[in-house]
Amino acid sequence: MDSTKNDITVNCPCCGAQLTIDAALGKVLRHDPPPTKRSDLDLDNVQKMLQEQARRREEIFAQSSADLKIKSELLDKKFAAALEKSKDEPVTKPMRDIDWD
């Protein structure tokens, strides 16, 4: 009896490995790992990538510092508006729960 007739070969959609499965038993007989992918990066490309990443970091930092400056200016304006509003209101003693009786 030839066992290869019952074998099914499947490629894993996640990792790309090749699995050989016995159809009768429903068990994996063999697992061939996917071929290793070689990186096409050389030192020139890596240097360009690092420079690009550094430029992006600087842009993000500059944007976040500008956002903080705008946020602090907005909070200053809100505080000034609340201060002006509170100047118009008379100062009263707050009512405590015990004072309601």
Secondary structure, 3 states (H helix, E strand, C coil): CCHHHCEEEEECCCCCCEEEEECCCCEEEEEECCCCCCCCCCHHHHHHHHHHHHHHHHHHHHHHHHHHHHHHHHHHHHHHHHHHHHHHCCCCCCCCHHHHC
